[in-house]
């Protein structure tokens, strides 16, 4: 299980070098959308996924630690969570994305899902 400290770190350190905007995202049980935004901050990396019609245009923040792998050829990011886990995640808040308490809440949510 990831801790809230390392949930924002890519498991594969080479991932942080890639521009992931526009890549598709697949949960363990299917596609969830496309990446709208991504950061490569040391200890603070995440992706923001536009879920489109899947959950009515909701955006979700996924900490880097849930990214399992990337296929650059197909431009797909694979994450280690189910669609339901992602759908039930804390609401995306663009205004608070840099707020430590918001990121801590999101990190705690995903850290307890292993």
The first five atom37 places (N, CA, C, CB, O) and aatype in JSON, in Angstrom:
{
  "aatype": [20, 20, 20, 20, 20, 20, 20, 20, 20, 20, 20, 20, 20, 20, 20, 20, 20, 20, 20, 20, 20, 20, 20, 20, 20, 20, 20, 20, 20, 20, 20, 20, 20, 20, 20, 20, 20, 20, 20, 20, 20, 20, 20, 20, 20, 20, 20, 20, 20, 20, 20, 20, 20, 20, 20, 20, 20, 20, 20, 20, 20, 20, 20, 20, 20, 20, 20, 20, 20, 20, 20, 20, 20, 20, 20, 20, 20, 20, 20, 20, 20, 20, 20, 20, 20, 20, 20, 20, 20, 20, 20, 20, 20, 20, 20, 20, 20, 20, 20, 20, 20, 20, 20, 20, 20, 20, 20, 20, 20, 20, 20, 20, 20, 20],
  "atom_mask": [
    [1, 1, 1, 1, 1],
    [1, 1, 1, 1, 1],
    [1, 1, 1, 1, 1],
    [1, 1, 1, 1, 1],
    [1, 1, 1, 1, 1],
    [1, 1, 1, 1, 1],
    [1, 1, 1, 1, 1],
    [1, 1, 1, 1, 1],
    [1, 1, 1, 1, 1],
    [1, 1, 1, 1, 1],
    [1, 1, 1, 1, 1],
    [1, 1, 1, 1, 1],
    [1, 1, 1, 1, 1],
    [1, 1, 1, 1, 1],
    [1, 1, 1, 1, 1],
    [1, 1, 1, 1, 1],
    [1, 1, 1, 1, 1],
    [1, 1, 1, 1, 1],
    [1, 1, 1, 1, 1],
    [1, 1, 1, 1, 1],
    [1, 1, 1, 1, 1],
    [1, 1, 1, 1, 1],
    [1, 1, 1, 1, 1],
    [1, 1, 1, 1, 1],
    [1, 1, 1, 1, 1],
    [1, 1, 1, 1, 1],
    [1, 1, 1, 1, 1],
    [1, 1, 1, 1, 1],
    [1, 1, 1, 1, 1],
    [1, 1, 1, 1, 1],
    [1, 1, 1, 1, 1],
    [1, 1, 1, 1, 1],
    [1, 1, 1, 1, 1],
    [1, 1, 1, 1, 1],
    [1, 1, 1, 1, 1],
    [1, 1, 1, 1, 1],
    [1, 1, 1, 1, 1],
    [1, 1, 1, 1, 1],
    [1, 1, 1, 1, 1],
    [1, 1, 1, 1, 1],
    [1, 1, 1, 1, 1],
    [1, 1, 1, 1, 1],
    [1, 1, 1, 1, 1],
    [1, 1, 1, 1, 1],
    [1, 1, 1, 1, 1],
    [1, 1, 1, 1, 1],
    [1, 1, 1, 1, 1],
    [1, 1, 1, 1, 1],
    [1, 1, 1, 1, 1],
    [1, 1, 1, 1, 1],
    [1, 1, 1, 1, 1],
    [1, 1, 1, 1, 1],
    [1, 1, 1, 1, 1],
    [1, 1, 1, 1, 1],
    [1, 1, 1, 1, 1],
    [1, 1, 1, 1, 1],
    [1, 1, 1, 1, 1],
    [1, 1, 1, 1, 1],
    [1, 1, 1, 1, 1],
    [1, 1, 1, 1, 1],
    [1, 1, 1, 1, 1],
    [1, 1, 1, 1, 1],
    [1, 1, 1, 1, 1],
    [1, 1, 1, 1, 1],
    [1, 1, 1, 1, 1],
    [1, 1, 1, 1, 1],
    [1, 1, 1, 1, 1],
    [1, 1, 1, 1, 1],
    [1, 1, 1, 1, 1],
    [1, 1, 1, 1, 1],
    [1, 1, 1, 1, 1],
    [1, 1, 1, 1, 1],
    [1, 1, 1, 1, 1],
    [1, 1, 1, 1, 1],
    [1, 1, 1, 1, 1],
    [1, 1, 1, 1, 1],
    [1, 1, 1, 1, 1],
    [1, 1, 1, 1, 1],
    [1, 1, 1, 1, 1],
    [1, 1, 1, 1, 1],
    [1, 1, 1, 1, 1],
    [1, 1, 1, 1, 1],
    [1, 1, 1, 1, 1],
    [1, 1, 1, 1, 1],
    [1, 1, 1, 1, 1],
    [1, 1, 1, 1, 1],
    [1, 1, 1, 1, 1],
    [1, 1, 1, 1, 1],
    [1, 1, 1, 1, 1],
    [1, 1, 1, 1, 1],
    [1, 1, 1, 1, 1],
    [1, 1, 1, 1, 1],
    [1, 1, 1, 1, 1],
    [1, 1, 1, 1, 1],
    [1, 1, 1, 1, 1],
    [1, 1, 1, 1, 1],
    [1, 1, 1, 1, 1],
    [1, 1, 1, 1, 1],
    [1, 1, 1, 1, 1],
    [1, 1, 1, 1, 1],
    [1, 1, 1, 1, 1],
    [1, 1, 1, 1, 1],
    [1, 1, 1, 1, 1],
    [1, 1, 1, 1, 1],
    [1, 1, 1, 1, 1],
    [1, 1, 1, 1, 1],
    [1, 1, 1, 1, 1],
    [1, 1, 1, 1, 1],
    [1, 1, 1, 1, 1],
    [1, 1, 1, 1, 1],
    [1, 1, 1, 1, 1],
    [1, 1, 1, 1, 1],
    [1, 1, 1, 1, 1],
    [1, 1, 1, 1, 1]
  ],
  "atom_positions": [
    [[0.85, -1.19, 0.0], [0.0, 0.0, 0.0], [0.88, 1.24, 0.0], [-0.96, 0.0, 1.23], [1.87, 1.31, 0.73]],
    [[0.52, 2.22, -0.82], [1.27, 3.47, -0.85], [0.93, 4.29, 0.39], [0.96, 4.28, -2.14], [-0.17, 4.19, 0.93]],
    [[1.87, 5.08, 0.83], [1.58, 6.02, 1.9], [1.18, 7.34, 1.25], [2.8, 6.21, 2.86], [1.37, 7.53, 0.05]],
    [[0.62, 8.23, 2.05], [0.22, 9.52, 1.47], [1.44, 10.28, 0.96], [-0.54, 10.36, 2.5], [1.3, 11.18, 0.13]],
    [[2.63, 9.94, 1.45], [3.85, 10.62, 0.99], [4.28, 10.16, -0.4], [4.97, 10.39, 1.97], [4.72, 10.97, -1.21]],
    [[4.16, 8.84, -0.69], [4.66, 8.39, -1.99], [3.56, 8.17, -3.03], [5.43, 7.12, -1.81], [3.87, 7.78, -4.16]],
    [[2.31, 8.41, -2.69], [1.22, 8.28, -3.65], [1.37, 9.31, -4.78], [-0.14, 8.45, -2.95], [0.81, 9.11, -5.86]],
    [[2.1, 10.38, -4.55], [2.31, 11.41, -5.57], [3.65, 11.26, -6.29], [2.23, 12.78, -4.94], [4.16, 12.22, -6.87]],
    [[4.2, 10.05, -6.26], [5.45, 9.75, -6.95], [5.2, 8.61, -7.93], [6.59, 9.39, -5.94], [4.62, 7.59, -7.56]],
    [[5.64, 8.77, -9.18], [5.49, 7.7, -10.16], [6.29, 6.48, -9.73], [5.95, 8.17, -11.56], [7.42, 6.6, -9.26]],
    [[5.68, 5.3, -9.87], [6.38, 4.06, -9.55], [7.59, 3.88, -10.46], [5.42, 2.87, -9.69], [8.64, 3.41, -10.01]],
    [[7.44, 4.24, -11.72], [8.53, 4.19, -12.69], [9.01, 5.63, -12.88], [8.06, 3.55, -14.06], [8.3, 6.44, -13.48]],
    [[10.17, 5.95, -12.4], [10.68, 7.33, -12.41], [10.84, 7.91, -13.82], [12.0, 7.38, -11.7], [10.9, 9.13, -13.96]],
    [[10.92, 7.07, -14.85], [11.06, 7.59, -16.22], [9.74, 8.16, -16.73], [11.55, 6.49, -17.15], [9.73, 8.9, -17.72]],
    [[8.63, 7.83, -16.09], [7.32, 8.33, -16.53], [7.26, 9.85, -16.39], [6.19, 7.68, -15.72], [6.68, 10.52, -17.24]],
    [[7.84, 10.37, -15.35], [7.8, 11.81, -15.1], [8.41, 12.64, -16.21], [8.49, 12.11, -13.83], [8.17, 13.85, -16.27]],
    [[9.19, 12.03, -17.09], [9.81, 12.74, -18.2], [8.89, 12.87, -19.41], [11.09, 12.04, -18.6], [9.19, 13.64, -20.33]],
    [[7.79, 12.14, -19.43], [6.92, 12.09, -20.6], [5.84, 13.16, -20.55], [6.28, 10.71, -20.72], [5.36, 13.52, -19.47]],
    [[5.45, 13.67, -21.72], [4.31, 14.58, -21.83], [3.08, 13.72, -22.04], [4.5, 15.64, -23.01], [2.89, 13.17, -23.12]],
    [[2.24, 13.59, -21.02], [1.11, 12.68, -21.06], [-0.2, 13.32, -21.47], [0.95, 12.05, -19.73], [-1.21, 12.63, -21.61]],
    [[-0.22, 14.63, -21.67], [-1.46, 15.32, -22.02], [-1.99, 14.76, -23.34], [-1.23, 16.86, -22.13], [-1.27, 14.66, -24.34]],
    [[-3.28, 14.39, -23.32], [-3.93, 13.81, -24.5], [-3.94, 12.3, -24.51], [-3.26, 14.3, -25.73], [-4.65, 11.7, -25.32]],
    [[-3.16, 11.66, -23.64], [-3.14, 10.2, -23.57], [-4.48, 9.7, -23.03], [-1.96, 9.69, -22.69], [-5.11, 10.37, -22.21]],
    [[-4.9, 8.53, -23.47], [-6.07, 7.85, -22.92], [-5.68, 7.23, -21.59], [-6.62, 6.77, -23.9], [-4.51, 6.94, -21.35]],
    [[-6.68, 7.03, -20.72], [-6.43, 6.42, -19.41], [-7.34, 5.21, -19.25], [-6.65, 7.45, -18.26], [-8.55, 5.3, -19.44]],
    [[-6.73, 4.08, -18.9], [-7.48, 2.85, -18.66], [-7.36, 2.45, -17.2], [-6.98, 1.71, -19.56], [-6.26, 2.32, -16.66]],
    [[-8.53, 2.27, -16.56], [-8.58, 1.71, -15.21], [-8.42, 0.19, -15.35], [-9.93, 2.09, -14.47], [-8.28, -0.32, -16.46]],
    [[-8.44, -0.51, -14.23], [-8.29, -1.97, -14.29], [-9.45, -2.64, -15.01], [-8.16, -2.53, -12.9], [-9.33, -3.78, -15.45]],
    [[-10.58, -1.93, -15.12], [-11.77, -2.52, -15.75], [-12.28, -1.71, -16.95], [-12.87, -2.64, -14.73], [-13.46, -1.8, -17.3]],
    [[-11.4, -0.92, -17.57], [-11.79, -0.25, -18.8], [-11.38, 1.21, -18.87], [-13.25, -0.34, -18.97], [-10.81, 1.76, -17.92]],
    [[-11.67, 1.82, -20.0], [-11.28, 3.2, -20.29], [-12.06, 4.19, -19.43], [-11.49, 3.52, -21.77], [-13.26, 4.01, -19.18]],
    [[-11.36, 5.25, -18.98], [-12.05, 6.28, -18.19], [-11.96, 7.68, -18.77], [-11.49, 6.3, -16.8], [-12.67, 8.58, -18.31]],
    [[-11.12, 7.9, -19.77], [-11.04, 9.23, -20.36], [-9.66, 9.58, -20.87], [-11.46, 10.25, -19.37], [-8.85, 8.7, -21.17]],
    [[-9.41, 10.89, -20.97], [-8.13, 11.39, -21.49], [-7.51, 12.37, -20.5], [-8.33, 12.07, -22.87], [-8.21, 13.03, -19.73]],
    [[-6.18, 12.45, -20.54], [-5.46, 13.34, -19.65], [-5.54, 14.77, -20.15], [-3.98, 12.9, -19.52], [-5.2, 15.08, -21.29]],
    [[-6.01, 15.65, -19.27], [-6.15, 17.08, -19.54], [-4.94, 17.86, -19.04], [-7.43, 17.62, -18.9], [-4.56, 18.88, -19.61]],
    [[-4.35, 17.37, -17.96], [-3.24, 18.07, -17.32], [-2.38, 17.04, -16.61], [-3.76, 19.17, -16.33], [-2.87, 15.97, -16.22]],
    [[-1.12, 17.35, -16.44], [-0.2, 16.46, -15.73], [0.93, 17.3, -15.14], [0.35, 15.35, -16.66], [1.37, 18.28, -15.73]],
    [[1.39, 16.88, -13.97], [2.54, 17.55, -13.36], [3.64, 16.54, -13.14], [2.15, 18.23, -12.04], [3.39, 15.34, -13.03]],
    [[4.84, 17.04, -13.07], [6.01, 16.2, -12.83], [6.8, 16.72, -11.63], [6.91, 16.16, -14.08], [8.03, 16.65, -11.62]],
    [[6.09, 17.24, -10.63], [6.75, 17.75, -9.44], [7.29, 16.6, -8.62], [5.77, 18.6, -8.59], [6.61, 15.58, -8.45]],
    [[8.48, 16.73, -8.11], [9.06, 15.7, -7.25], [8.19, 15.56, -6.01], [10.55, 16.05, -6.87], [7.99, 16.53, -5.27]],
    [[7.66, 14.36, -5.78], [6.81, 14.09, -4.64], [5.43, 14.72, -4.72], [7.47, 14.56, -3.42], [4.69, 14.68, -3.74]],
    [[5.07, 15.29, -5.87], [3.78, 15.95, -6.01], [3.17, 15.76, -7.39], [3.92, 17.42, -5.72], [2.38, 16.59, -7.83]],
    [[3.54, 14.69, -8.08], [3.06, 14.47, -9.45], [1.66, 13.88, -9.47], [4.02, 13.55, -10.19], [1.28, 13.08, -8.62]],
    [[0.9, 14.31, -10.48], [-0.45, 13.78, -10.66], [-0.88, 13.99, -12.1], [-1.45, 14.44, -9.69], [-0.25, 14.73, -12.85]],
    [[-1.98, 13.33, -12.47], [-2.62, 13.57, -13.76], [-4.07, 13.97, -13.49], [-2.55, 12.29, -14.69], [-4.67, 13.55, -12.5]],
    [[-4.61, 14.8, -14.37], [-6.02, 15.18, -14.3], [-6.68, 14.58, -15.53], [-6.2, 16.77, -14.24], [-6.27, 14.82, -16.67]],
    [[-7.72, 13.78, -15.28], [-8.4, 13.05, -16.35], [-9.78, 13.64, -16.59], [-8.5, 11.55, -16.02], [-10.58, 13.79, -15.66]],
    [[-10.05, 13.96, -17.86], [-11.38, 14.38, -18.28], [-12.13, 13.09, -18.61], [-11.34, 15.38, -19.52], [-11.8, 12.41, -19.58]],
    [[-13.13, 12.76, -17.81], [-13.85, 11.5, -17.99], [-14.9, 11.56, -19.09], [-14.5, 11.1, -16.71], [-15.51, 10.55, -19.43]],
    [[-15.1, 12.75, -19.66], [-16.06, 12.88, -20.75], [-17.44, 12.38, -20.35], [-15.57, 12.12, -21.98], [-17.87, 12.6, -19.22]],
    [[-18.14, 11.7, -21.25], [-19.5, 11.27, -20.94], [-19.57, 10.12, -19.93], [-20.18, 10.85, -22.2], [-20.65, 9.82, -19.41]],
    [[-18.44, 9.48, -19.65], [-18.47, 8.33, -18.74], [-19.07, 8.7, -17.39], [-17.06, 7.78, -18.55], [-19.95, 7.98, -16.9]],
    [[-18.63, 9.79, -16.77], [-19.29, 10.28, -15.56], [-19.63, 11.76, -15.74], [-18.39, 10.06, -14.31], [-19.29, 12.6, -14.9]],
    [[-20.3, 12.04, -16.84], [-20.86, 13.35, -17.12], [-19.86, 14.49, -17.1], [-21.94, 13.64, -16.15], [-20.11, 15.55, -16.51]],
    [[-18.72, 14.28, -17.74], [-17.76, 15.34, -17.91], [-16.96, 15.71, -16.68], [-18.45, 16.52, -18.39], [-16.31, 16.75, -16.64]],
    [[-17.0, 14.87, -15.69], [-16.25, 15.12, -14.46], [-14.75, 15.02, -14.73], [-16.67, 14.13, -13.35], [-14.3, 14.21, -15.54]],
    [[-14.0, 15.85, -14.05], [-12.54, 15.75, -14.05], [-12.12, 15.11, -12.73], [-11.86, 17.15, -14.25], [-12.71, 15.39, -11.68]],
    [[-11.12, 14.26, -12.79], [-10.61, 13.63, -11.58], [-9.11, 13.79, -11.51], [-11.0, 12.13, -11.52], [-8.42, 13.78, -12.54]],
    [[-8.6, 13.94, -10.3], [-7.17, 14.01, -10.07], [-6.71, 12.62, -9.65], [-6.81, 15.08, -8.98], [-7.25, 12.03, -8.71]],
    [[-5.72, 12.09, -10.35], [-5.14, 10.8, -10.0], [-3.68, 11.01, -9.61], [-5.27, 9.78, -11.18], [-2.88, 11.45, -10.44]],
    [[-3.33, 10.7, -8.37], [-1.93, 10.82, -7.96], [-1.04, 9.9, -8.8], [-1.78, 10.49, -6.47], [-1.48, 8.83, -9.22]],
    [[0.18, 10.31, -9.03], [1.11, 9.58, -9.88], [1.33, 8.13, -9.42], [2.44, 10.29, -9.91], [1.62, 7.26, -10.24]],
    [[1.19, 7.87, -8.14], [1.42, 6.53, -7.61], [0.44, 5.48, -8.09], [1.39, 6.58, -6.13], [0.7, 4.29, -7.95]],
    [[-0.7, 5.9, -8.65], [-1.66, 4.92, -9.16], [-1.39, 4.56, -10.62], [-3.08, 5.45, -9.01], [-2.03, 3.66, -11.16]],
    [[-0.44, 5.26, -11.25], [-0.08, 4.96, -12.64], [0.8, 3.71, -12.64], [0.67, 6.17, -13.31], [1.9, 3.7, -12.07]],
    [[0.31, 2.64, -13.28], [1.06, 1.38, -13.35], [2.06, 1.38, -14.49], [0.1, 0.22, -13.5], [3.22, 1.01, -14.32]],
    [[1.58, 1.79, -15.66], [2.45, 1.75, -16.83], [1.9, 2.67, -17.91], [2.59, 0.3, -17.38], [0.77, 3.17, -17.83]],
    [[2.73, 2.88, -18.92], [2.35, 3.72, -20.06], [2.77, 3.02, -21.33], [3.01, 5.14, -19.96], [3.87, 2.47, -21.43]],
    [[1.87, 3.03, -22.31], [2.19, 2.55, -23.64], [2.25, 3.78, -24.53], [1.14, 1.48, -24.16], [1.22, 4.33, -24.92]],
    [[3.48, 4.21, -24.86], [3.63, 5.43, -25.66], [3.16, 5.22, -27.1], [5.08, 5.9, -25.64], [2.73, 6.17, -27.76]],
    [[3.26, 4.0, -27.58], [2.84, 3.72, -28.95], [1.34, 3.95, -29.12], [3.2, 2.28, -29.33], [0.91, 4.55, -30.1]],
    [[0.54, 3.45, -28.16], [-0.91, 3.63, -28.24], [-1.38, 4.87, -27.47], [-1.62, 2.4, -27.71], [-2.57, 5.18, -27.45]],
    [[-0.43, 5.57, -26.83], [-0.73, 6.76, -26.03], [-1.79, 6.46, -24.97], [-1.2, 7.92, -26.93], [-2.82, 7.13, -24.88]],
    [[-1.5, 5.42, -24.17], [-2.42, 4.98, -23.13], [-1.69, 4.88, -21.8], [-3.06, 3.63, -23.49], [-0.58, 4.34, -21.72]],
    [[-2.32, 5.4, -20.76], [-1.82, 5.3, -19.4], [-2.71, 4.29, -18.66], [-1.81, 6.7, -18.67], [-3.93, 4.39, -18.71]],
    [[-2.09, 3.34, -17.98], [-2.82, 2.32, -17.23], [-2.69, 2.61, -15.74], [-2.3, 0.89, -17.57], [-1.58, 2.79, -15.23]],
    [[-3.83, 2.66, -15.05], [-3.83, 2.94, -13.62], [-4.34, 1.74, -12.84], [-4.69, 4.18, -13.31], [-5.07, 0.9, -13.37]],
    [[-3.95, 1.68, -11.58], [-4.22, 0.51, -10.73], [-5.5, 0.64, -9.91], [-3.07, 0.29, -9.81], [-5.58, 0.08, -8.81]],
    [[-6.48, 1.34, -10.41], [-7.75, 1.51, -9.72], [-8.9, 1.18, -10.66], [-7.88, 2.95, -9.17], [-8.76, 1.25, -11.88]],
    [[-10.05, 0.81, -10.09], [-11.24, 0.5, -10.88], [-11.98, 1.78, -11.25], [-12.17, -0.46, -10.11], [-11.72, 2.85, -10.7]],
    [[-12.88, 1.65, -12.19], [-13.71, 2.79, -12.58], [-14.51, 3.31, -11.38], [-14.67, 2.39, -13.72], [-14.6, 4.52, -11.18]],
    [[-15.08, 2.41, -10.59], [-15.87, 2.84, -9.44], [-15.02, 3.57, -8.41], [-16.54, 1.64, -8.78], [-15.46, 4.57, -7.84]],
    [[-13.79, 3.1, -8.17], [-12.91, 3.79, -7.23], [-12.62, 5.21, -7.72], [-11.6, 3.01, -7.04], [-12.57, 6.15, -6.93]],
    [[-12.42, 5.35, -9.01], [-12.13, 6.66, -9.58], [-13.38, 7.53, -9.56], [-11.59, 6.52, -11.01], [-13.31, 8.71, -9.23]],
    [[-14.52, 6.96, -9.92], [-15.78, 7.71, -9.92], [-16.12, 8.23, -8.52], [-16.92, 6.83, -10.45], [-16.66, 9.33, -8.39]],
    [[-15.82, 7.45, -7.5], [-16.14, 7.82, -6.12], [-15.07, 8.66, -5.43], [-16.38, 6.58, -5.31], [-15.17, 8.95, -4.24]],
    [[-14.04, 9.04, -6.17], [-12.94, 9.81, -5.6], [-13.39, 11.22, -5.22], [-11.76, 9.88, -6.59], [-14.44, 11.68, -5.67]],
    [[-12.59, 11.92, -4.4], [-12.94, 13.3, -4.05], [-13.11, 14.15, -5.32], [-11.84, 13.92, -3.15], [-12.39, 13.99, -6.3]],
    [[-14.07, 15.04, -5.26], [-14.38, 15.91, -6.4], [-13.16, 16.74, -6.8], [-15.56, 16.84, -6.07], [-12.47, 17.28, -5.94]],
    [[-12.91, 16.85, -8.11], [-11.81, 17.69, -8.64], [-12.1, 19.14, -8.32], [-11.63, 17.49, -10.18], [-13.22, 19.62, -8.51]],
    [[-11.1, 19.83, -7.85], [-11.24, 21.24, -7.52], [-10.02, 21.99, -8.07], [-11.38, 21.46, -5.98], [-8.96, 22.02, -7.45]],
    [[-10.2, 22.59, -9.25], [-9.1, 23.29, -9.92], [-8.56, 24.43, -9.06], [-9.57, 23.83, -11.27], [-7.37, 24.73, -9.12]],
    [[-9.42, 25.05, -8.29], [-8.99, 26.17, -7.43], [-8.07, 25.69, -6.3], [-10.22, 26.86, -6.83], [-7.22, 26.45, -5.83]],
    [[-8.23, 24.44, -5.88], [-7.48, 23.93, -4.73], [-6.39, 22.93, -5.11], [-8.43, 23.28, -3.75], [-5.81, 22.3, -4.23]],
    [[-6.1, 22.77, -6.4], [-5.16, 21.72, -6.8], [-3.79, 21.86, -6.16], [-5.02, 21.73, -8.3], [-3.09, 20.86, -6.01]],
    [[-3.38, 23.06, -5.78], [-2.08, 23.25, -5.13], [-2.21, 23.26, -3.6], [-1.44, 24.55, -5.61], [-1.2, 23.34, -2.89]],
    [[-3.43, 23.19, -3.1], [-3.7, 23.22, -1.67], [-3.29, 21.88, -1.04], [-5.2, 23.51, -1.38], [-3.76, 20.82, -1.45]],
    [[-2.41, 21.95, -0.06], [-1.88, 20.74, 0.57], [-2.98, 19.89, 1.21], [-0.84, 21.11, 1.62], [-2.9, 18.66, 1.15]],
    [[-3.99, 20.5, 1.83], [-5.04, 19.71, 2.48], [-5.89, 18.97, 1.44], [-5.93, 20.62, 3.34], [-6.3, 17.83, 1.68]],
    [[-6.16, 19.6, 0.3], [-6.9, 18.94, -0.77], [-6.11, 17.76, -1.31], [-7.22, 19.93, -1.91], [-6.65, 16.66, -1.46]],
    [[-4.83, 17.98, -1.6], [-4.0, 16.9, -2.14], [-3.82, 15.79, -1.12], [-2.64, 17.44, -2.57], [-3.71, 14.62, -1.48]],
    [[-3.79, 16.14, 0.16], [-3.71, 15.13, 1.21], [-4.98, 14.28, 1.24], [-3.48, 15.8, 2.58], [-4.9, 13.06, 1.38]],
    [[-6.15, 14.92, 1.1], [-7.42, 14.17, 1.07], [-7.46, 13.2, -0.11], [-8.61, 15.15, 0.98], [-7.84, 12.04, 0.05]],
    [[-7.06, 13.67, -1.28], [-7.05, 12.82, -2.46], [-6.03, 11.69, -2.28], [-6.72, 13.65, -3.74], [-6.32, 10.53, -2.59]],
    [[-4.85, 12.02, -1.78], [-3.82, 11.01, -1.54], [-4.26, 9.95, -0.56], [-2.55, 11.66, -1.04], [-4.02, 8.76, -0.77]],
    [[-4.91, 10.37, 0.5], [-5.42, 9.42, 1.5], [-6.48, 8.52, 0.89], [-6.0, 10.17, 2.72], [-6.48, 7.31, 1.14]],
    [[-7.37, 9.08, 0.09], [-8.41, 8.28, -0.58], [-7.77, 7.16, -1.4], [-9.3, 9.18, -1.49], [-8.14, 6.0, -1.27]],
    [[-6.82, 7.51, -2.25], [-6.2, 6.49, -3.12], [-5.26, 5.56, -2.37], [-5.45, 7.17, -4.25], [-5.11, 4.41, -2.77]],
    [[-4.63, 6.03, -1.32], [-3.71, 5.18, -0.53], [-4.45, 4.06, 0.19], [-2.95, 6.03, 0.48], [-3.87, 3.01, 0.45]],
    [[-5.7, 4.28, 0.5], [-6.45, 3.28, 1.26], [-7.21, 2.32, 0.34], [-7.41, 3.96, 2.2], [-8.01, 1.52, 0.82]],
    [[-6.97, 2.38, -0.96], [-7.7, 1.52, -1.91], [-6.9, 0.31, -2.34], [-8.09, 2.32, -3.13], [-7.38, -0.43, -3.2]],
    [[-5.74, 0.06, -1.81], [-4.96, -1.13, -2.2], [-5.42, -2.35, -1.47], [-3.48, -0.91, -1.94], [-4.88, -3.44, -1.68]]
  ]
}
